[in-house]
Amino acid sequence: MAPKDADMPAGHGLGEDAHDIAQHIQFIRNDIEKLAGVVAGAGGHQFDRAKSAASEAASEFEAAVRRNPLPAIAIAAGLGFLYGVLTRR
């Protein structure tokens, strides 16, 4: 059962507790908003790094295919055949 004003020490009412709790909640909200901003910034940075790495890998793959077109075609045909065998029922 919640304490009543009469049960509390003199000069300390339930209204003051509610005000203190409201202030703590506001501080927690502000901290969560700051944390969300930090996490979003870090996540955005990681996404940019992954995007850059994927783009670089695609460029390297394209260059390798241009240097060796016949082996690339043979590998693609082999992978296509393997995919067809594995997915056929």
Steps between C-alpha positions, in 0.01 A plus 500: 500500500636843407602728785279797573615853570433440870742202500785701345748713699403861548563719195518208257173437318405256227482789255873558546571131435294512183690809389835329573392191307388715206841672497681164506283375215583811297874452565472137390312604185771751415771237554316251279464761224873576518583129494272446200683779318838346575384153391348640180824679420707186558257289299508748213879494501505119491245499216717740300804280556311186392364678193848616406645150547222345287556756225873434505445123483263540204761713319770240565269223376422693183870560437577130550228402252634748245856359539385136473168482310509133397566358848232734638247366247597141583461563873162669448379208286619249760327686782181522293510127433565425869212728603270324252597155632451602864163670447349236272253258654 
